[in-house]
Amino acid sequence: MPTLAGKTVLITGALGTIGKSLVSRFAEEGAKVIASDRPDAPNVDEVLKDLAKDVRYLGADLNQLADLEKAVTRLADEVGGIDILVNNAAFVVNKPHEEFSIEEYEEEVRVNSTSAFVLSRACSTLMKQKKYGKIINLTSLTLNGNWEGFVPYVASKGAMYGLVKSMARELGKYNITVNGISPGAVLSDAEWRHFGEKREAYHQWILERQSIKRRIEPVDIANLAVFLSSPQADLISGQDIHCDGGW
């Protein structure tokens, strides 16, 4: 029997590299999947059809936090609550910290981490009524401090880590677990497009730093998220688990 049959999961950033694997894996485990991404995302129906048989789409602008909370609350009422929340959505800009405007810094933090707080607050209100819930935040390998040019991104992921530690303490009494997943350098089409002719050098640079000499695939992150959402992980909370190939 699928491990998550009868559970409803909300996944943000569902059309990204990791997001699509999350949608597929949770659907395979029997969960009712609500996939969320940008309201203007192209070809949504075609993409989701390829990922799973029955997926509901929620177009949401993570910049509009009040509207986001209302939309999720309405949706949760319609479907009978959200059992699992995966805060996966994020965007990243790479440049020296002094080149970021205050507005750019605040936008990246708002989309990457403040939205996770808003969603966690909305979903946990209903999880408390059920005395059950799982919240998973995607943090980042960049928290190890070995990367330059990502100050707003790293700050936002540090906030995600803080949400894991503090909300796990507050929500544990309601049988709600809160955990983080810190992915390493996940293999994606985007990195090949970004690095162009330097892509093979980047590939080797990553492998030199990993203990395990194969690249991390999106499904590796999705498998860990499924485990943390399963009954086998009911006593795991407040943890940030690295899936980075032994960086």
Secondary structure, DSSP 8 states (H G I E B T S, - for coil): --TTTT-EEEEESTTSHHHHHHHHHHHHTT-EEEEEE-TT-TTHHHHHHHH-SSEEEEE--TT-HHHHHHHHHHHHHHHT--SEEEE-------S-GGG--HHHHHHHHIIIIIHHHHHHHHHHHHHHHHT-EEEEEE--GGGGS--SS-HHHHHHHHHHHHHHHHHHHHHGGGTEEEEEEEE-SB--HHHHHHHGGGHHHHHHHHHHH-SSSS-B-HHHHHHHHHHHHSGGGTT--S-EEEESS--
